[in-house]
């Protein structure tokens, strides 16, 4: 979805809130870059729909607090998969 930035910002925010998604996940679904998602929901949305901006900010704040845990799990899974014996 590469339409108008205002419409895209609202759609991205609604998706992030509904699915508790990360910026990376939203970017993949909408076919835009992570930078575009971040700019839309953290800068443009503030002026378009302030109430929606507050909601999406809470989700992004939570994601930021949890990202070190996700990274650790990803690393653990990567090395656990590498140690599996090949048949």
DAVENTA-V211717 format. One record per backbone hydrogen bond with DSSP energy under -1.0 kcal/mol. NH is the residue of the N-H (numbers start at 0). CO is the residue of the C=O. Records with the same first field share a line. If there is no record, write none. Layout:
# DAVENTA-V211717
NH=CO  CO
This chain:
# DAVENTA-V211717
7=3
8=4
9=5
10=6
11=7
12=8
13=9
14=10
15=11
16=12
17=13
18=14
20=15
25=21
26=22
27=23
28=24
29=25
30=26
31=26
36=32
37=33
38=34
39=35
40=36
41=37
42=38
43=38
44=39
46=43
47=43
48=44
52=48
53=49
54=50
55=51
56=52
57=53
58=54
59=55
60=56
61=57
62=58
63=59
64=60
65=61
69=65
70=66
71=67
72=68
73=69
74=70
75=71
76=72
77=73
78=74
79=75
80=76
81=77
82=78
